[in-house]
């Protein structure tokens, strides 16, 4: 129970001029409960489209998505999503941003603020609960966005290049923090990235997509023990294996 099963998923968009753009084609994946999956692929290959379709934000053209035995055909409380842009409300303070989804669900103030405080503590931002997004660094804003998604207690957390706009030091720090959060919450995480290093550092399994229309080129298990040493020989070997794979014409990132 808790698995995400994607069968023959395709998504085609119709442009304003009536022409069609096929974003993803015949994607088949099974993602197991509590797995940390990274999706890697070239710009425009459909990574974000795949995540939005799993989240129920985009309608699929064909195929099906099943989560915990139920079909996903629209936004689903079992699926949370964190975008690269922080998407915080600038007029709401941190705790009100985290509690927003719970408020929309009709949860009372006492319960929703207690839960928001729990997840702010989890991401290390309890002392900033009354601050506003403009008063936070980029990394802190993204941690607020993670807390907001987790507060809804989804089975799956989707993350669309959440650290892509951050400097290298902050990015590395948040990668470590995310692994700690994953270990504590036991959520399934599907994480889109352009970085091979990031994928090898984070993932249980790495899914490589082809160029558009995106389909699964290969799934690569990352069997390095955690915590992973980015400078170690084992890490370098896995990184080289992934780079060699994506250089092949069938999964080229060119």
C-alpha positions as CSV (number, residue, x, y, z in Angstrom):
1,X,0.0,0.0,0.0
2,X,1.1,3.5,-0.7
3,X,2.7,2.8,-4.0
4,X,2.4,5.2,-7.0
5,X,1.8,3.4,-10.2
6,X,2.0,5.2,-13.6
7,X,0.8,3.3,-16.6
8,X,1.3,4.4,-20.2
9,X,1.1,8.1,-19.3
10,X,1.1,10.6,-22.1
11,X,0.4,14.3,-22.2
12,X,-0.1,16.4,-25.3
13,X,-0.7,20.1,-25.3
14,X,-2.6,22.0,-28.0
15,X,-1.0,25.4,-28.9
16,X,-3.0,28.5,-29.7
17,X,-2.5,27.9,-33.4
18,X,-4.1,24.4,-33.1
19,X,-0.8,22.5,-33.4
20,X,0.1,19.9,-30.8
21,X,3.1,19.6,-28.5
22,X,3.7,16.1,-27.1
23,X,5.4,16.6,-23.7
24,X,5.6,13.0,-22.4
25,X,4.9,9.7,-24.0
26,X,4.1,6.3,-22.6
27,X,5.7,6.8,-19.2
28,X,5.6,3.7,-17.0
29,X,6.8,3.8,-13.4
30,X,6.1,2.2,-10.1
31,X,7.4,4.2,-7.1
32,X,7.3,2.5,-3.8
33,X,6.2,3.8,-0.5
34,X,9.0,5.8,1.3
35,X,11.3,5.8,-1.8
36,X,13.3,8.9,-2.6
37,X,13.2,9.2,-6.4
38,X,15.1,11.7,-8.5
39,X,14.1,12.5,-12.1
40,X,16.8,13.7,-14.4
41,X,16.4,14.9,-18.0
42,X,17.1,17.7,-20.4
43,X,15.2,21.0,-20.4
44,X,11.8,20.6,-22.1
45,X,11.7,16.8,-21.7
46,X,8.5,16.9,-19.6
47,X,9.8,16.6,-16.0
48,X,7.6,19.4,-14.7
49,X,4.6,18.1,-16.8
50,X,5.1,14.7,-15.2
51,X,5.1,16.1,-11.7
52,X,2.0,18.4,-12.4
53,X,0.2,15.4,-13.8
54,X,1.0,13.3,-10.7
55,X,-0.2,16.2,-8.6
56,X,-3.5,16.3,-10.5
57,X,-2.8,19.9,-11.8
58,X,-2.5,18.8,-15.4
59,X,-4.9,16.4,-17.1
60,X,-3.3,13.4,-18.7
61,X,-4.0,12.7,-22.4
62,X,-3.9,8.9,-22.0
63,X,-2.9,6.3,-19.4
64,X,-3.5,6.3,-15.7
65,X,-2.0,7.2,-12.4
66,X,-2.9,5.2,-9.3
67,X,-1.9,6.2,-5.8
68,X,-2.6,3.8,-2.9
69,X,-5.0,1.9,-5.1
70,X,-7.0,5.0,-6.1
71,X,-6.9,6.8,-9.5
72,X,-5.6,10.4,-9.5
73,X,-7.8,12.6,-11.7
74,X,-7.4,15.9,-10.0
75,X,-5.7,17.7,-7.1
76,X,-5.4,15.2,-4.3
77,X,-4.6,15.7,-0.6
78,X,-2.4,12.7,-0.6
79,X,0.0,14.6,-2.9
80,X,2.0,17.7,-1.9
81,X,4.2,19.7,-4.2
82,X,7.1,22.2,-3.7
83,X,8.1,24.4,-6.7
84,X,11.4,26.1,-7.5
85,X,9.6,29.4,-6.9
86,X,8.7,29.6,-3.2
87,X,5.1,30.6,-3.9
88,X,4.6,32.1,-0.5
89,X,2.1,34.8,0.2
90,X,4.1,37.9,1.0
91,X,1.3,39.4,3.1
92,X,1.1,36.4,5.4
93,X,3.7,35.6,8.0
94,X,5.6,32.3,8.1
95,X,3.2,30.4,10.3
96,X,0.2,31.7,8.4
97,X,1.8,30.5,5.1
98,X,2.4,27.1,6.6
99,X,-1.1,26.9,8.0
100,X,-2.8,28.1,4.7
101,X,-3.6,24.7,3.3
102,X,-5.0,23.5,6.6
103,X,-7.2,26.7,6.8
104,X,-8.5,25.9,3.3
105,X,-9.4,22.4,4.5
106,X,-11.5,24.0,7.3
107,X,-9.3,23.0,10.2
108,X,-9.8,25.2,13.3
109,X,-7.2,27.7,14.4
110,X,-5.9,25.9,17.4
111,X,-5.3,22.6,15.5
112,X,-3.8,24.1,12.4
113,X,-1.4,26.4,14.2
114,X,-0.2,23.5,16.4
115,X,0.4,21.5,13.2
116,X,2.1,24.4,11.5
117,X,4.4,24.9,14.5
118,X,5.3,21.2,14.4
119,X,6.5,21.4,10.8
120,X,8.2,24.7,11.3
121,X,10.2,23.0,14.1
122,X,11.0,20.1,11.8
123,X,12.6,22.5,9.2
124,X,14.3,24.5,11.9
125,X,12.3,27.8,11.6
126,X,10.3,27.9,14.8
127,X,11.9,31.2,15.8
128,X,10.8,32.8,12.5
129,X,7.1,32.0,12.8
130,X,6.1,35.7,12.9
131,X,8.5,36.8,10.2
132,X,7.4,37.6,6.6
133,X,8.8,36.1,3.5
134,X,10.6,39.3,2.5
135,X,12.6,39.0,5.8
136,X,13.9,35.5,5.0
137,X,16.7,34.2,2.8
138,X,16.0,32.1,-0.2
139,X,16.9,28.9,1.6
140,X,14.6,29.8,4.5
141,X,11.7,30.6,2.2
142,X,12.1,27.2,0.6
143,X,12.1,25.5,4.0
144,X,8.8,27.3,4.7
145,X,7.4,25.9,1.4
146,X,8.5,22.4,2.5
147,X,6.9,22.8,5.9
148,X,3.6,24.0,4.2
149,X,3.5,21.0,2.0
150,X,4.3,18.6,4.8
151,X,1.7,20.1,7.1
152,X,-1.0,18.6,4.9
153,X,0.5,15.2,5.6
154,X,0.6,13.9,2.0
155,X,1.7,10.4,1.2
156,X,3.9,11.8,-1.6
157,X,6.0,15.0,-1.7
158,X,6.7,16.2,-5.3
159,X,9.6,18.6,-5.6
160,X,10.3,20.5,-8.8
161,X,13.9,21.7,-8.8
162,X,13.3,23.2,-5.3
163,X,17.0,24.2,-4.8
164,X,17.8,25.2,-8.3
165,X,17.8,29.0,-7.6
166,X,20.0,28.7,-4.5
167,X,23.8,29.1,-4.2
168,X,25.9,26.0,-4.0
169,X,26.5,26.1,-0.2
170,X,22.8,26.7,0.6
171,X,21.8,24.0,-1.8
172,X,24.1,21.4,-0.2
173,X,22.9,22.4,3.2
174,X,19.2,22.0,2.2
175,X,19.9,18.6,0.5
176,X,21.2,17.3,3.9
177,X,18.2,18.8,5.7
178,X,15.8,17.3,3.2
179,X,17.3,13.8,3.8
180,X,16.9,14.3,7.6
181,X,13.2,15.3,7.1
182,X,12.6,12.3,4.8
183,X,14.1,10.0,7.4
184,X,11.8,11.4,10.1
185,X,8.6,11.7,8.1
186,X,9.0,8.5,5.9
187,X,7.3,10.3,3.0
188,X,7.7,9.2,-0.6
189,X,9.7,11.9,-2.4
190,X,9.8,12.5,-6.2
191,X,12.5,15.2,-6.8
192,X,13.2,16.8,-10.2
193,X,16.7,18.0,-10.9
194,X,19.1,18.9,-13.6
195,X,22.1,18.1,-11.5
196,X,23.6,14.6,-11.6
197,X,25.5,15.3,-8.4
198,X,22.3,16.2,-6.6
199,X,20.5,13.1,-7.9
200,X,23.3,10.8,-6.9
201,X,23.5,12.4,-3.4
202,X,19.8,12.2,-2.7
203,X,18.2,9.3,-4.6
204,X,17.4,5.7,-3.8
205,X,16.6,5.5,-7.5
206,X,17.3,7.8,-10.4
207,X,14.9,8.0,-13.3
208,X,16.4,9.3,-16.6
209,X,14.0,10.7,-19.1
210,X,14.7,11.1,-22.8
211,X,14.4,14.3,-24.8
212,X,10.9,15.5,-25.6
213,X,8.6,13.8,-25.7
214,X,9.9,12.5,-22.4
215,X,9.8,8.8,-21.7
216,X,11.7,6.6,-19.3
217,X,15.1,5.8,-20.7
218,X,16.4,3.9,-17.7
219,X,15.9,3.6,-13.9
220,X,19.2,3.4,-12.0
221,X,19.3,2.2,-8.4
222,X,21.8,4.3,-6.3
223,X,23.1,1.8,-3.7
224,X,25.6,4.0,-2.0
225,X,25.2,3.9,1.8
226,X,24.1,7.1,3.6
227,X,25.4,9.5,4.6
228,X,27.0,9.8,1.2
229,X,30.5,11.3,0.7
230,X,30.4,13.6,-2.4
231,X,34.2,13.3,-2.6
232,X,34.4,9.6,-2.2
233,X,35.5,7.1,-5.0
234,X,32.1,5.3,-4.8
235,X,30.2,8.5,-5.4
236,X,32.5,9.3,-8.4
237,X,32.0,5.9,-9.9
238,X,28.2,6.1,-9.7
239,X,28.3,9.7,-11.1
240,X,30.4,8.5,-14.0
241,X,28.0,5.7,-14.7
242,X,25.1,8.1,-14.8
243,X,27.0,10.6,-17.0
244,X,27.9,7.8,-19.4
245,X,24.3,6.6,-19.6
246,X,22.8,10.0,-20.4
247,X,25.5,10.6,-23.0
248,X,24.1,7.7,-25.0
249,X,21.9,8.7,-28.0
250,X,18.8,6.9,-26.5
251,X,18.9,9.0,-23.4
252,X,20.9,12.0,-24.5
253,X,20.6,15.2,-22.6
254,X,21.6,17.1,-25.7
